[in-house]
Amino acid sequence: MKDFNFEVVHLGINQTNQEDAKKVADLFQDLFGFSETNTPISIFSSPKIEIMKKKGAGECGHVAIGTSNITEAKKYLESKGVQFDPGTAVYTEAGKLKLIYLKNEIGGFAIHLIQK
């Protein structure tokens, strides 16, 4: 297998609204001292924990898997039978693939590849 440098970039935790997301982020801050970064759609409670302000992808949330070569990693995973949702693809201004979700969840979590 080629080395794609796969790694977990962040975990997304679904919440139903901004108030619930803030409560979860505050709890991570209180327990572990993680700092919060507020974005329009989520609150990052550390760079690796994203609390969604509404139900996002996945029953429970999502897992972002970083890779050093998203195009080749996608081809590799497709060779293993993985399907992707082309409607979720995000591209850079130069037209290169930046992010794409797998079609199926794993353990209640949507999975997306992201170019490191």
Secondary structure, 3 states (H helix, E strand, C coil): CCCCCCEEEEEEECCCCHHHHHHHHHHHHHHHCCCEEECCCEEEECCCEEEECCCCCCCCEEEEEEECCHHHHHHHHHHCCCCEEEEEEEECCCCCEEEEEECCCECCEEEEEEEC
